[in-house]
């Protein structure tokens, strides 16, 4: 780790992947931001002596639907808490035969099909920073962080797809079969309701962002397979959540030992004012 550079890992847990027990010496902090309150308390603690902050994306009681997640507040709060990295987990549907329920996908691209969400901190409101931020998005996810996660997954023997394109829909409904088939034609590999705008805001905030996506079902495109339903999603998540936790517990100390100074400096954004 570069001298003087304090690495702190933010973790946003998705459905069934927000267990605070992965943290040691944990305490809760309820915070406010210029964009309102985050989804829940920030749970501050350590993983193998690395400072971490855990946040439940949908609230710890899973009461916040995808459209209503305050992504601006979530990312702002984690940045203010001093996080340099953001490792997130998400449940998703598979749009590819080879991505089976229970598999892990390390996302490298996204397609945005949301319609109601603010995707920038520079939105012109009194609380927002001044100016306009035209953030480059050719490479949305931090490739160095993804490489660590991939190597850890392979070492642990977890079936992991090294890349994948996530299509994020508005929700809370699932796709029609026609939509699901169309998304496959577009080149999407997996589908969820939360990657956008979280990844975009993390990029604006200068955080090294990586996503561990777990396939829970085949959406509804696949013939002779039961269409996605909440009960089956939660069942698969419960059976396989230990995979994501194992990757995080092993990867976080490795990330902390690396030199991130150049990477983080390169992530500074340009604002037109």
Buried (B, 14 or more C-beta within 10 A) or exposed (E): EEEEEEBBBBBBBBBBBBBBEBBEEBEEEEBEBBBEBBBBBBBBBBBEEBBBBBBBBBBBEBEBEBBEBBBBBBBBBBBEBEBBBBBBBBBBBBBBEEBEBBBBBBBBBBBBBBEEBBBBBBBEEEEBBEEEBEBEEEEBBBEBBBEBBBBBBEEBEBBBBBBBBBBBBBBEEBBEEEBBBBBBEEEBBBBBBBBBBBBBBBBBBBBBBBBBBBBBBBBBBBEEEEBBEEEBBBBBBEEBBEBBBBBBBBBBEBBBEBEBEEBBEEBEBEBEE
